[in-house]
Amino acid sequence: MEAKTFFQKVAIMRQAQKKYFNTRSPKALRESKALEAEIDREIDRVNRIIGTPEPPKQGNLFND
């Protein structure tokens, strides 16, 4: 999936999630979950190609 397509799909997914939380309808939930699964599959596919990224290192707020 191209980066632009991925971005657009994530935006659509977020709209679907917001719709579900506003309406709590079963149809909105199914649509949201289907989009989430599609995004998760794409993330897994890219991680298999480029490797799983390491989580960012979090610094200490109180010590330098």
C-alpha angles and dihedrals in degrees: 000000000000118000093246091051090049091051092049092048091051090051090051090048091053091050090051091049092050090048090053094049090048096047106020087210119160090229092054089048092052091049092048093048092048091053092045090052091050091051091046091052091051092049090050091048093052092044089055089053101043101021129251111297119239114244113256115266112249117218127220113260094205104044130049 
